[in-house]
Amino acid sequence: GMGKWENAFSHLPIPEPAGSSSLEMRVLAVSVFGAAASTVVGSPVTKVIELLGSLAAKVTKEGDEEGRQYDQFVEWCEDNAKSLQHELSNAESRKEELAASIEKSESDIEEAETEIGELSESIAEAEKDLERATEVRTAQHNDWVNRNAELSETIDTLSRALALVKKNVAGLTQVDVQAVSKVTNTLTVLLDGVSIANDDKAHLQAFLQSASEDQDEPKGGMNAIIEILNDMLEKAGSQRSSAEKAETEAKFNFEMVKQSLNDKIKHDNKSLGDTKHRKASASEELAVAQGDLGDTDKDHAADSASLQTLQTDCMVKASDHEASVKERSEELKALAAAKKVIEDKTGGASSRAYGLLQVSSRSDDVSEVARMIRHLGRQQKDFALGLLSTQISSAAQSSQGADVFAKIKGLIEKMIQRLLDDAKAEAGHKAYCDKEMAETEAKKAEHEEDIEHLSSKIKKGESSKAKLTAEIAELEAELGQIAQSQKEMDSQRSEEHAAYVEAKADYEQGVEGVQMAIKVLKEYYGGSSFVQQPEVSTHSAASGESSGIIGLLEVAESDFSKLLAETEADEKDSEDSYDKQTKANKIAKAEKETSAKYKTKELKDTEAELAELSGDRTSEQSELDAVLDYYSSIKKQCVAKPDSYEERKGRREAEINGLKDALDILESQGVGFLSVKTAYRHRM
């Protein structure tokens, strides 16, 4: 900010210290317009010189006041320019921050919109897949219902037919062709509506026809029919079991697909809601940042316009002041030239026209001068003035004639010169103090502002660091939970699979054993003839008891097979559930590890930035400490004094004015004060 200010106001005239300017103008006025020795008291020429002196004093006083006002105006320009530059700098920093925030919000919104589109498409696709799977499953179930009804009806019909044949065969005691024909006709009618394979039906009908026509062995034909019916009944039962198993598997598979799709839809809907919420938050942040940026732009433009106006006004005022100072200097020079002409050209004429010099009262005038200076010394508490009063009185008593006034004039000129030198020295010290104090206070304010700004950034960074640390810790805890959960799942799955392998082996071995037993029994008992034999007292196969045993074995086989199927289904269900959860754990683990990775990187960047900011703040604090030390030392030089500069300046001016009055008294008797003018010119 200071660079622009210095460039804008570098050519403003730097005013001299008020005390130095005021004293020099007064000395100039006294030295130029003191009455000449060659003029006569009370003459018109003397009056003209007095009037010119009064005018010069007025011009000088007005110059002092204008200089004081200009000093205040320059200070006001500097203060306002610094303030506006500070506001512009803050606005520019704020604009950069808001622009970065807007860019991030727009990026977040764009990313969220992409995710919303992908999630919406994924949900729609999953819903369509579920709808298609449901339609296929419904069709499969309807087919199974119809097929199961047909097979159930077939099994029922075959069972009734078998019961009918067995009943009639048991009742045959002799060859009854008519009875056999009746049975075969009944079976033919009964089996016409049964849904069995065409080959089986044709085979059975051929046997029925053959049995009805076989008049020699009708009972043997009926036994063959029983075997065919048993075979057909077993085949129908097997078909119904296979259909039921296929239906169970299809239902299980559909439920797994349905569960998977529903989980996906649920998960995607949750992600969609979160993403929409994130987009809404980003949109809100974007709107706020855009509004703030608009306000900041307006403030920046207003401050820029104000600074431009301030620069213009201050330049115009500086130019006007410079012209005024120049005009005032030229006016004083003109008055001095007029005075010189009067002194050089009118001295002799004035003496001739208005009489001899009046010297009769000079001793009284010297006494008055000594008294005035002594009173002034007491009033201002200046021992040097009291000593000067004594020196003037001693000179008046020890000297005579013109030498008295020359000597007294020399003493007063010497005192005035000393006061001028003191004024100049102190004015220079005052200017030095003002400059150093102002620059040091500006540096102090600048460093304090920088430290405050850095502290604010550090506080914000530490907040971000704490938040990131907590989030990383939470992610690591969640990863630990996922790992522990997966470990427990692995252990449980291993135990379940081991139990399944053992159970499966037991059931398969049981089915195999039962089937072998059934085969052995059927091979033995199945060969026995149920044709009526003559009664002979020999061993016969226990066909009745074997049928019951075989039936029980078939029940056991069915139970073992069913339990084996259920065990396999449970194993597949557990395996699918395990695979699904393992996959979900892998996805969650990858997501959380990625998030932890980026957050860890962001944490390291934040820590690096905090370290840099802390270093900058430490450096700024060191510089501020150095400035404060210097500020303390400069205050001791410039502030810690018993009297203020203005008080000392006022006393000094009063002393010089008193000495000027003393010279006026002497000069009114014809003593000039040209040497003071010479001393002033030497200083210029």
Residue, then its C-alpha position, 0 to 999 in steps of 0.5 A: g500500500m505504501g508503494k502506491w502512496e509514495n508514487a502518488f504523492s512523491h512530488l508533494p512539497i515537504p513543508e519545513p518545520a513550523g518553528s523554523s519557517s516562522l522565525e526565519m520569516r520574522v527575522l527577514a521582516v525585521s532585518v529588511f524593514g528595521a529603520a535605517a540609521s540615516t532616516v529621521v525619527g518622525s519623518p515621512v520616510t520613516k513612516v513609509i518604512e514602518l508601514l512596509g515593515s507592518l505589511a511584511a509582518k502580516v504577510t509572514k504571519e499569514g504564511d505561518e498559518e498557511g504552512r500549519q494548515y498545509d502540514q495538517f492537510v498533508e498528514w490527512c492525505e497520507d492517513n486517508a491514502k494508507s487507509l484506502q490502500h489497506e482496504l484495497s489490499n484486503a479486498e483483493s485478498r478477499k476476492e482471491e479467496l472467494a474466487a477459489s471458493i467459487e471454483k471449488s463449489e462449481s467443481d463440487i457441483e459438476e462432480a455431484e451432477t455426474e455422480i447423480g446421473e451415474l447413480s440414477e442410471s444404475i438404479a434404473e438399470a437395477e430396477k429393470d433387471l429386478e423387473r425382468a427377473t421377477e417376470v422370468r421367476t413368475a413364469q417359472h413358478n407357473d410352469w412348475v405349478n402346472r407341471n406339479a399338478e399334472l404329475s400329482e394327477t398322474i401319480d394318483t391315477l397310477s396308484r389307483a390303477l395299481a391298486l385296482v390291478k392288485k385287487n383283481v389279481a388277488g381275487l383271481t382263483q381260476v382262469d376268468v377271461q371275462a374278468v381280466s377283460k373287464v379289468t383291462n378295459t377299466l385300466t384303459v379308460l382310467l389311463d386315457g386321461v393320464s399325462i404320461a410318456n407316449d412310449d410308456k402309455a403305448h407299452l402299457q396299452a399293448f400289455l393290457q391288450s395282450a392280457s385281455e386276449d391271453q386266455d391261457e395265462p391271464k394272471g401272468g399278464m396282469n402281473a406284468i401290468i403291475e410291474i409296468l405300473n410300478d415302474m411308471l409310478e416310480k418314474a412319475g414320482s422321480q419326475r415330481s421330485s426333480a421338478e420340486k428340486a428345480e423349483t426350489e433351486a430356481k426360487f433360491n436363485f431368484e431370492m439371491v438375485k432379488q436380494s442383491l438387486n434390492d441391496k444395490i438399489k438401496h445403497d445407490n439410493k442412499s448414495l444418491g441422497d447423499t450426493k444431492h445433499r452435497k450438491a445442495s450444500a455446494s450450491e448454497e456455498l456457491a451462491v453465498a460466495q458469488g454474493d460476497l464477491g459481488d459486494t467485494d467488487k463494489d467495495h473495491a471499485a468504490d475504494s479505488a474511486s475514492l483513492q483516485t479522487l483523494q490523489t487528485d485533490c491532494m495534488v491540486k492542493a499541493s500545487d496551490h500551496e506551492a504557488s502560494v509559497k512562491e508568490r509570498s516569497e516574491e512579495l517579501k522580496a519586492l517589499a525588501a527591494a522597495k525598502k532598499v531603494i528608500e534607504d539607498k536613495t532617500g537618506g541624505a534628502s530626508s536628513r536635509a528635509y526633516g532635520l538633524l538626528q535626535v540623540s538626546s534621549r539615547s541613554d534613556d532608550v538604552s535603559e529601557v532596552a535593558r529593562m525590557i530584556r531583563h523583564l523578558g528574561r524573568q518572564q521566560k525564565d531564561f538566565a541568558l536574557g538576564l545576563l544580556s540585560t546586565q551586559i547592555s547596562s555595563a556597555a552603556q556605562s563604559s562606552q560613549g557615542a556611537d560605539v555604545f549603540a554598536k556594541i549593544k546592537g552587536l550583543i542583541e544580534k548575537m543573542i538573536q543569532r543564538l536563538l535562531d541557531d537553537a530554533k534551527a537545531e531543535a526544528g531539525h530534531k523535531a522533524y527527525c523525531d516526527k519522521e522516525m516516530a511516524e515511520t516506526e508507528a507505521k511499521k509497528a502497525e504493519h507488523e501487528e496487522d501481518i501477525e494478526h493475519l498470520s495468526s488467523k490463518i494458523k488458527k484456521g489451519e489448526s482447526s483443519k488439522a484437528k478435523l483431518t486428524a479426527e477423520i483419519a482416526e475414524l477411518e482407521a478405526e473403521l478399517g480396523q473394524i472391517a478387518q476384524s469383521q472379515k477375520e471373524m467371517d473367514s473363521q466362521r466360514s471355514e467352520e461352516h464349510a468344514a461342517y458342510v463337508e463332513a455332513k455332505a459325506d455322511y449324507e452321501q454315504g447314507v444314501e449310497g448305503v440305503q440304495m445298496a440295501i434296497k438293491v439287494l432286497k429288491e434283487y432277492y425279493g423281486g424274483s419271487s412269483f406271486v402266482q398261486q402255487p400248490e401248498v408245499s411245506t418248504h421255505s418261501a421268501a418273506s415278501g410281505e415283510s421285505s416290502g415294509i423294510i424296503g419302504l422304510l429304506e426308501v423313506a430313509e433314502s428320501d430323507f437323506s437325499k432331502l437333507l443332503a439337498e438342504t445342506e448343499a443349499d445352506e452351504k451355497d447360501s452361506e457361501d454366497s452371503y460370505d462372498k457378497q459381504t467379502k466383496a462389500n468389505k473390499i469395496a468399503k476398505a478400498e474407499k476408506e483407504t483411498s479417503a484416508k490416503y488423500k486426507t493424510k496427504e491433505l494433513k501433511d500439506t496443512e502441517a507444512e503450511l502451518a509450519e511455514l505460517s508459524g515461521d513467518r509469524t515468528s519472523e514477523q514477531s522478531e521484526l516487530d520486537a526490533v521495531l518496538d525496541y527502536y520505538s522505545s528508544i526514539k520515544k525516549q529521545c523525542v517524547a520524554k522531555p520536561d517541556s513540549y516542543e511547542e512550549r519551547k518554541g513559544r518561549r523562544e519566539a517570545e524572546i526573539n519578539g522581545l529582542k526585536d522590540a528592543l531593536d525597534i527602540l534602538e533603531s527608532q533612534g537611527v541604529g540599523f539592523l543590516s547585519v541580521k539581514t546579512a546573517y539570514r542571507h548567509r543561512m539561505 
